[in-house]
């Protein structure tokens, strides 16, 4: 059982490390976070960790694969993203200064 607890703690630590490395204005997906952390195909794990961790992580910078906001409070998520110059239209990220939705002029 100890191995399972250690493995869960390691997964959470690695995912939180990826989340904490996100830059201001950088928007990514649950799947991208999982992959960078070394756990491809475990995007739901990222969502669970975001929902349950006591660590203050930049949760608002994570959206679903199509760019749609999926946080419990999407209005707050959109507001926090807007403060980082991320453009959201109809509940979906359209452009961001950094990351997957970066659109050069």
C-alpha positions as CSV (number, residue, x, y, z in Angstrom):
1,X,0.0,0.0,0.0
2,X,2.9,2.4,0.8
3,X,4.0,2.1,-2.9
4,X,0.6,3.2,-4.1
5,X,0.7,6.3,-1.7
6,X,4.2,7.1,-2.8
7,X,3.2,6.8,-6.5
8,X,0.2,9.1,-6.1
9,X,2.3,11.6,-4.2
10,X,4.9,11.5,-7.0
11,X,2.3,12.0,-9.7
12,X,0.7,14.9,-7.9
13,X,4.2,16.5,-7.3
14,X,5.1,16.2,-10.9
15,X,1.8,17.6,-12.1
16,X,2.0,20.5,-9.7
17,X,5.5,21.2,-10.8
18,X,4.3,21.6,-14.4
19,X,1.4,23.8,-13.3
20,X,3.7,26.0,-11.3
21,X,6.0,26.5,-14.3
22,X,3.3,28.0,-16.4
23,X,4.0,31.6,-17.3
24,X,1.7,34.5,-16.9
25,X,-0.5,34.5,-20.0
26,X,0.3,30.9,-20.9
27,X,-2.7,28.7,-21.5
28,X,-2.4,24.9,-21.7
29,X,-4.7,21.9,-21.6
30,X,-5.2,19.2,-19.0
31,X,-3.7,16.7,-21.5
32,X,-0.6,18.8,-22.2
33,X,0.0,19.1,-18.4
34,X,-0.3,15.4,-18.0
35,X,2.0,14.7,-20.9
36,X,4.7,17.1,-19.8
37,X,4.6,15.6,-16.3
38,X,5.2,12.2,-17.8
39,X,1.7,10.8,-17.6
40,X,0.2,11.0,-21.2
41,X,-3.5,10.1,-21.4
42,X,-4.1,11.0,-17.7
43,X,-5.7,14.4,-18.3
44,X,-8.5,13.6,-15.8
45,X,-5.8,13.1,-13.1
46,X,-4.8,16.7,-13.8
47,X,-8.4,17.9,-13.3
48,X,-8.7,15.9,-10.1
49,X,-5.5,17.3,-8.7
50,X,-6.5,20.9,-9.6
51,X,-9.8,20.3,-7.8
52,X,-8.3,18.8,-4.7
53,X,-4.8,20.1,-4.0
54,X,-4.1,22.5,-1.2
55,X,-1.3,24.0,-3.2
56,X,-2.1,27.3,-4.8
57,X,-1.6,26.6,-8.5
58,X,-2.5,28.8,-11.5
59,X,-5.6,26.7,-12.2
60,X,-7.1,29.3,-14.5
61,X,-4.4,28.7,-17.1
62,X,-5.7,25.1,-17.8
63,X,-8.5,24.5,-20.2
64,X,-9.8,21.5,-22.2
65,X,-8.4,20.4,-25.5
66,X,-10.6,22.6,-27.5
67,X,-9.8,25.7,-25.5
68,X,-13.1,25.8,-23.6
69,X,-13.1,26.9,-20.0
70,X,-14.1,24.1,-17.7
71,X,-13.3,25.4,-14.2
72,X,-16.0,25.4,-11.5
73,X,-16.2,29.2,-11.9
74,X,-15.7,30.0,-15.6
75,X,-16.5,33.7,-15.1
76,X,-13.6,34.0,-12.6
77,X,-11.4,31.9,-14.9
78,X,-12.2,34.2,-17.8
79,X,-11.5,37.3,-15.7
80,X,-8.1,36.0,-14.5
81,X,-7.2,35.1,-18.0
82,X,-8.2,38.5,-19.3
83,X,-5.9,40.1,-16.6
84,X,-3.1,38.1,-18.4
85,X,-4.1,39.4,-21.8
86,X,-5.7,36.1,-22.9
87,X,-8.6,36.6,-25.2
88,X,-11.7,34.4,-24.5
89,X,-14.8,34.4,-26.7
90,X,-17.9,32.4,-26.1
91,X,-16.2,30.5,-23.3
92,X,-13.2,29.5,-25.4
93,X,-9.6,30.7,-25.5
94,X,-9.0,32.4,-28.9
95,X,-5.5,33.7,-28.3
96,X,-2.9,33.9,-25.5
97,X,0.5,35.7,-25.1
98,X,2.2,32.3,-24.5
99,X,1.5,28.6,-25.2
100,X,-0.8,26.7,-27.4
101,X,-3.1,29.6,-28.3
102,X,-0.3,32.1,-29.0
103,X,-1.2,33.9,-32.3
104,X,1.6,36.1,-33.7
105,X,0.5,39.3,-35.2
